[in-house]
Amino acid sequence: MPKLSVSNARLREGVWKGLLVASQERTTPPRVEVIHLATPLDGVELEADREMANVWTLTVPIPSALISDGVQTFLVREATQGETLARFSIAAGEPLREDVLAELDLLRAELDLLKRAFRRHCVEVAEG
């Protein structure tokens, strides 16, 4: 399976965009999900590049309901293997005293993902 990476990411007018690049050509687009507080976002789109078979534009509309005081962290993941490809945060409201809050939010989100993966692994081992 080709390795995936995200580059040229930007947030503009409530839409996060990035280029998703596979290390080699693919015949099918990768399955990508964007997670906020352990919940996948709706409306995530991949559009194939017309010239390069291993590049897609990833578009993620950020629902206004998710923008509130504090730091909101989003994880861009390859949906099949669960590999985190990128992450981005939106800070709003009163200025944060320390960037540690952003890191804490990210750690919580990744811990939730690890717990689910570990539980799924335990079930597979018990069944196997």
N, C-alpha and C positions, 0 to 999 in steps of 0.2 A: 504494500500500500504506500503510495507516495506521501512524503512529508508535506504538511501544509503550514503556511505562515501568513500573517496579516501585515500589510504595510500601508503607508500613505493614509493612515486613519485620520479622520477629522469629524468634528461635530458642528453642524450648521443648521439653524432654523429647526431644531428639534429632531434632526435626522443624523445619525452616526453613519459614516460611510468609510469603507476600507477596501483595499485590494486583497483578495484571497489568492494566494499563489501556491500551486502544487510543484514539488521538485521535479516532476516529470509529467508528460501528457497523460490525460485521463479521458476516457470515453464518456464518463458520466460525471455530473457535478457532485462534489462532496455534500454530505448532510451536515449542515451547520445549525446550531441553536445558540440563542443568546439568553442567558439566565440572569434574573434579578431576584435576590432573596429566595433562591431555590425554585423559582417559577419561570418557565420559558416564556419569552415575549412572543406575541403574535405579530405578523406582518413582516417578518424577516425575509428578505429576498436576495437571491443570487442571480446575477445577470452575466452570462458568458461574454468574454471579450471576443470581438469579431476577428481579431488577428492572431491571438495566442490561445492554444487549446488548453493551457494550464493556468489561465487567469480568469477570475470572476470579480465583479464588483458586488460587494456585500453591502446591503442597505438595511438599516435598522431604525425604524421610527420609534422614538422614545415617547410613550404615552405621557400626557401632561399629569395624569394622576400619580405617576412615579416621581415627579419632581417636587421635593418638599425640603424643609429645613434639614440641614445635615449633609452627609455624604451618601450618595446612592452609587453602588458599584455594580457593574455589569460584566459578565464573563462571556466571551465568545468561545464556543466549544465545538469540536468535531463531535457530532451527535453519536456516531457509531462506537467509537473508542472512548469518548469522554475526555479527550485531550484538550486542555485549555490552550487556545491559539492566541488570544489577546484579552485584555481587560481594559475597561475605562471607567472613570468615576465622574460624577457630577456633584459639585459642592454648591449648596445654595443656603440662603438665610444668613444669619449672623456669621461673621468671620470665625473660622475655626482657630482655636488656641494652638493646636498642634496638628501636624499631619498624621500623627499616630492614629487618630480616629479613622482616617481613610484606610490605613493599613489594617486596623482592627476589623472594619467592615469587610474588607477583602478576605481576611483570614477566616472570618465566620462563614462567608459564602463558600470558600474552598473546603472548610471542615464539613459543612453540610453535604457537599458533593462526595467527599471521601467516605463519610458515614454511609451514604446510600450505596456507594460502590462496594464497600466492605460487607454490608448486609447482603447485597446481591451475590457476592462471592461466597459467603457462608452458606446461603441457600443452595447455590450450585454445587458446592463441595458435599453438602449433606445429601443432595439428590443423587450425586454421581457415585 
